[in-house]
Amino acid sequence: MACIWKAENRFQKWLDIELCVCEALHREGNIPAAAWRTIRKKASFDVARIDAIEAEIKHDVIAFLTSVSEKVGPDSRYIHMGLTSSDILDTAFSLQLREAADVIIRDIRRLLTVLEAKAWEHKNTVMIGRTHGIHAEPITFGLKMALWYEEMQRNLARMLAARESISYGKISGAVGTYAHLSPAVEAYVCRKLGLKPDPVSTQIIQRDRHAHYFTTLALIASSLECFAQEIRHLQRTEVREAEEYFSPGQKGSSAMPHKRNPILSENVCGLARLVRAYALTALENVPLWHERDISHSSAERVIGPDSTIVLDFMLNRFTRLIEQLVIYPEQMKRNLGLTNGIYYSQTVMLMLVDKGVTREDAYRLVQKCAHRAWDTNRGFVQLMLKDREVMKHLTRKEIEATCTLERHLQALDGIFKRVFKKSRPASGTR
C-alpha cells in the first residue's frame, strides 16, 4: 500500500496522464508526428530534480513539468497544452485511490474467508448472548462470526461502490469548460487510464466523490473496531471465552509477568479513531470556493496515504488475529450456567401466554422465579416447577421439553444457509 503513495508512483501517474493527452492531441493532428515520437521516447522525470525546482518556485506541477521538459527538449512545448494542474492532480489522485481500493478489497476478501472458516468451525459452540453486557439468551460463537462475516460483506459492497465512485478523471481545463481542449481528448485519456470522464467538473473533480470514499474507509474501520471490542470483552478475566494468541516468549506487562492483554484488538480500536477523523476531513473538503480553492489539497496529501495505509494495516492485523484466536468452549459452557437457566425466562413466559395467561401476569410470574433463581443461586426451571401459579397452566413435561438449548438454536441452520448461501462448508473449510 505504501508504494502507491510514493513520489515515484505519483509522478509516474502524472507523466502517464500527460502522455495520454499528447497522444490524443497527436491523433487529432495537433502535435506533429516527429514531436510525438520524441515526447514518447524521451519523456521522464527525476524526483530529486523536481524537489530542487519546487524548493525554488513553490509549485509542484510546474517543477514536474520543468523536469520533464529538460529530458524532452524543445518538443516539450506540446506537453500540458490546454491543461490546468488539477487535470493532472485530480486524475492521478483518482488512480491512486483506485489502486488503494484494490488493496483494501483484497484485504476484505481475505478476512471474509477467515471469518467464514471460523463460523463453520464454531457453528455449534454454544455460548451466552449478552445485551447491555448482561446474560440474555444462548447463541453460538459461530453465529457471532457469521454476523461479522455478513457485516464485512456489506463493507465489501461499500468499498466496491466507493471504488466505482472515485474512478473518474477530468481533462476539462481551468474551470471545466474545455476552452482549450475538446471533450474527446478527455474521453480518450480516461479510456486509456481505465477511468470514466467526470460528466461535469470545475477546475477539480467535486469532493463529494472523495468524501464517499473516505467515509467508506471509516465505516470499515468502525466495523473492525466493533469486532475487536467484542474480543476485548471476551478476553476479560471474568469472561475468558476467547483470547488473542499469546506467542512463546511474548510478554504482556513490564510490571506484572502474569499479564496476557488483548493488545492487537486495542490497537485496532485506537486506529479506527484515526480513520474516522480522516473521514471528517474529507467531508469538510466538499465545500470549496466557487470553481475551486486549494484548502482541500494539503489535507488530502495526509488523509489519502494515511487512511488507506492505516486501514490496510488494520485489516491485515485483524485477519491474523481471527486466524489465531484461541476459543474456550468449556468456559463458554461454564459462563452459560452462571445464572442457572434464567435465559429460559422468555420461553416460559410465551408458553404461559399461549395458555391464555395475560402477558402482564405471565411476565410477573416468570420474573419472580427468575430473580429468585439469580439471587439464591438456584435452578430456574426447578423453581418454575415448584411454583403453584405457574403449574396451574403448564405441565412438567411441557416445561422440560421446551426449555432446551436446541429450541433456542433451532434456526441456526437456516441462518447459516442464508448468510453463506449453502447448508454446509465448502470443501477444505473447517
C-alpha positions, 0 to 999 in steps of 0.5 A, spaced: 500 500 500 505 504 501 508 504 494 502 507 491 503 513 495 510 514 493 513 520 489 515 515 484 508 512 483 505 519 483 509 522 478 509 516 474 501 517 474 502 524 472 507 523 466 502 517 464 496 522 464 500 527 460 502 522 455 495 520 454 493 527 452 499 528 447 497 522 444 490 524 443 492 531 441 497 527 436 491 523 433 487 529 432 493 532 428 495 537 433 502 535 435 506 533 429 508 526 428 516 527 429 514 531 436 510 525 438 515 520 437 520 524 441 515 526 447 514 518 447 521 516 447 524 521 451 519 523 456 521 522 464 522 525 470 527 525 476 524 526 483 530 529 486 530 534 480 523 536 481 524 537 489 530 542 487 525 546 482 519 546 487 524 548 493 525 554 488 518 556 485 513 553 490 509 549 485 509 542 484 506 541 477 510 546 474 517 543 477 514 536 474 513 539 468 520 543 468 523 536 469 520 533 464 521 538 459 529 538 460 529 530 458 524 532 452 527 538 449 524 543 445 518 538 443 516 539 450 512 545 448 506 540 446 506 537 453 500 540 458 497 544 452 490 546 454 491 543 461 490 546 468 494 542 474 488 539 477 487 535 470 493 532 472 492 532 480 485 530 480 486 524 475 492 521 478 489 522 485 483 518 482 488 512 480 491 512 486 485 511 490 483 506 485 489 502 486 488 503 494 481 500 493 484 494 490 488 493 496 483 494 501 478 489 497 483 484 497 484 485 504 476 484 505 476 478 501 481 475 505 478 476 512 471 474 509 474 467 508 477 467 515 471 469 518 467 464 514 472 458 516 471 460 523 463 460 523 463 453 520 468 451 525 464 454 531 457 453 528 455 449 534 459 452 540 454 454 544 455 460 548 451 466 552 448 472 548 449 478 552 445 485 551 447 491 555 453 486 557 448 482 561 446 474 560 440 474 555 439 468 551 444 462 548 447 463 541 453 460 538 460 463 537 459 461 530 453 465 529 457 471 532 462 470 526 457 469 521 454 476 523 461 479 522 462 475 516 455 478 513 457 485 516 464 485 512 460 483 506 456 489 506 463 493 507 465 489 501 459 492 497 461 499 500 468 499 498 466 496 491 461 502 490 466 507 493 471 504 488 466 505 482 465 512 485 472 515 485 474 512 478 473 518 474 478 523 471 477 530 468 481 533 462 476 539 462 481 545 463 481 551 468 474 551 470 471 545 466 469 548 460 474 545 455 476 552 452 482 549 450 481 542 449 475 538 446 471 533 450 474 527 446 481 528 448 478 527 455 474 521 453 480 518 450 485 519 456 480 516 461 479 510 456 486 509 456 487 510 464 481 505 465 477 511 468 470 514 466 470 522 464 467 526 470 460 528 466 461 535 469 467 538 473 470 545 475 477 546 475 477 539 480 473 533 480 467 535 486 469 532 493 463 529 494 466 523 490 472 523 495 468 524 501 464 517 499 470 514 499 473 516 505 467 515 509 467 508 506 474 507 509 471 509 516 465 505 516 470 499 515 474 501 520 468 502 525 466 495 523 473 492 525 473 496 531 466 493 533 469 486 532 475 487 536 471 490 542 467 484 542 474 480 543 476 485 548 470 483 552 471 476 551 478 476 553 476 479 560 478 475 566 471 474 568 469 472 561 475 468 558 471 465 552 476 467 547 483 470 547 488 473 542 494 468 541 499 469 546 506 467 542 512 463 546 516 468 549 511 474 548 510 478 554 504 482 556 506 487 562 513 490 564 510 490 571 506 484 572 509 477 568 502 474 569 499 479 564 496 476 557 492 483 554 488 483 548 493 488 545 492 487 537 484 488 538 486 495 542 490 497 537 485 496 532 480 500 536 485 506 537 486 506 529 479 506 527 479 513 531 484 515 526 480 513 520 474 516 522 477 523 523 480 522 516 473 521 514 471 528 517 476 531 513 474 529 507 467 531 508 469 538 510 473 538 503 466 538 499 465 545 500 470 549 496 470 556 493 466 557 487 470 553 481 475 551 486 480 553 492 486 549 494 484 548 502 482 541 500 489 539 497 494 539 503 489 535 507 488 530 502 496 529 501 495 526 509 488 523 509 489 519 502 496 515 504 494 515 511 487 512 511 488 507 506 495 505 509 492 505 516 486 501 514 490 496 510 494 495 516 488 494 520 485 489 516 491 485 515 492 485 523 485 483 524 485 477 519 491 474 523 488 475 529 481 471 527 486 466 524 489 465 531 484 466 536 484 461 541 476 459 543 474 456 550 468 452 549 468 449 556 468 456 559 463 458 554 459 452 557 461 454 564 459 462 563 452 459 560 450 456 567 452 462 571 445 464 572 442 457 572 437 457 566 434 464 567 435 465 559 429 460 559 425 466 562 422 468 555 420 461 553 416 460 559 413 466 559 410 465 551 408 458 553 404 461 559 401 466 554 399 461 549 395 458 555 391 464 555 395 467 561 395 475 560 402 477 558 402 482 564 401 476 569 405 471 565 411 476 565 410 477 573 410 470 574 416 468 570 420 474 573 419 472 580 422 465 579 427 468 575 430 473 580 429 468 585 433 463 581 439 469 580 439 471 587 439 464 591 443 461 586 438 456 584 435 452 578 430 456 574 426 451 571 426 447 578 423 453 581 418 454 575 416 447 577 415 448 584 411 454 583 403 453 584 401 459 579 405 457 574 403 449 574 396 451 574 397 452 566 403 448 564 405 441 565 412 438 567 413 435 561 411 441 557 416 445 561 422 440 560 421 439 553 421 446 551 426 449 555 432 446 551 438 449 548 436 446 541 429 450 541 433 456 542 438 454 536 433 451 532 434 456 526 441 456 526 441 452 520 437 456 516 441 462 518 447 459 516 444 457 509 442 464 508 448 468 510 453 463 506 448 461 501 449 453 502 447 448 508 454 446 509 462 448 508 465 448 502 470 443 501 477 444 505 473 449 510 473 447 517 
